[in-house]
């Protein structure tokens, strides 16, 4: 019998994590390490907590944006759990340029796939679908979020300014490190779009290059 799939919702203010069963609005709060056990089919025996939500709207002016920012700040402020996670410097090493992947090193728990479908919203935003949990530099999540904001209609400049106002990690990120990641991420999206040229993947590749052009501009 195949193990059931679960979605993880980060709730750092609780010190625990809310797990959803597919097709079910009920969730249970458990530590992240137990989530990994759940993904292999274990049971928690915990009490259910009801969650009714919808996918986030990233469009300019959306009221969801402030909730998304709060959720990501909470995640960045939470200690990274002491579990085995992919490291950012390893994950993007094959796409890094001459600067290498050293600038991506850090000890923050990163989601790295902040598509609107992976953020559920009710009175707060919940980060779900943790297919690519990664340990790395805190500014990497704002960097990947910016491309999603651009896909929702924000300009690169507006997405950058919005992120600087809300994420300390992004406001203080070293310019050269962000450039190195932007190059690696653009190569990543190029490969994804080549291997499976769905419209949204090709758009993301275009956004990645547009972002890099903006970031490399002399005014930056």
Protein Blocks (a to p, Z undefined) as FASTA:
>chain_A
ZZddddddddfknopacdddehiabdcdddfklmmmmmnopafkiacdddddddddfbgh
iaklmmmmmmmmmmmmpccddbddddfklmmmmmpcfkommlmgccbdcfklacfklpcc
ffbccdehilbgccddfklmmmmmmmmmmmnopafklmmmmmmmmmmklmmgcfklmmmm
mmmmmmmmmmmmmmmccfklmmmmmmmmmmmmmmmpmkZZ
